Amino acid sequence: MMTPEHARWREFKNRLEGPEGCNFHENDDGTTVWDCGGGHDQSRSRATLEAMGFDEEFVAGSLQFFTDRGGHCDCEVLFNVEL
C-alpha cells in the first residue's frame, strides 16, 4: 500500500498536488488555492495510484490507509496522512 515510507510516496504526493490531482497553485493575489473536486472523495487519489500502475488490491489498501489517517478526501490525504 502507498504510505509515506513507500519508495514512490513523493511521486504520488507530487502528482496528487499537481494538475492531475488537487491542482495546488497560487492565484493572482498570491494565495494558495486548490480543487478537491466536487465529491470531496478519494477519486483523484485512486486515479493517481492507477495511473502509476498499481493494481486494485494495492489501491484499495492505500485508500483505506489514507482514510484511517484522516485522508477522507484527496486534499485531506495531502494535509493529514504524512503527519
Number of C-alpha atoms within 10 A of each C-alpha: 17 19 15 14 10 11 10 12 14 13 13 21 17 15 20 24 19 14 13 13 23 20 18 17 15 11 10 7 6 8 8 10 12 16 15 19 16 6 9 14 17 21 16 20 27 19 15 20 23 14 12 13 11 15 11 12 9 14 20 16 13 18 23 13 18 25 17 11 15 15 22 19 21 25 24 18 22 19 12 14 17 14 8
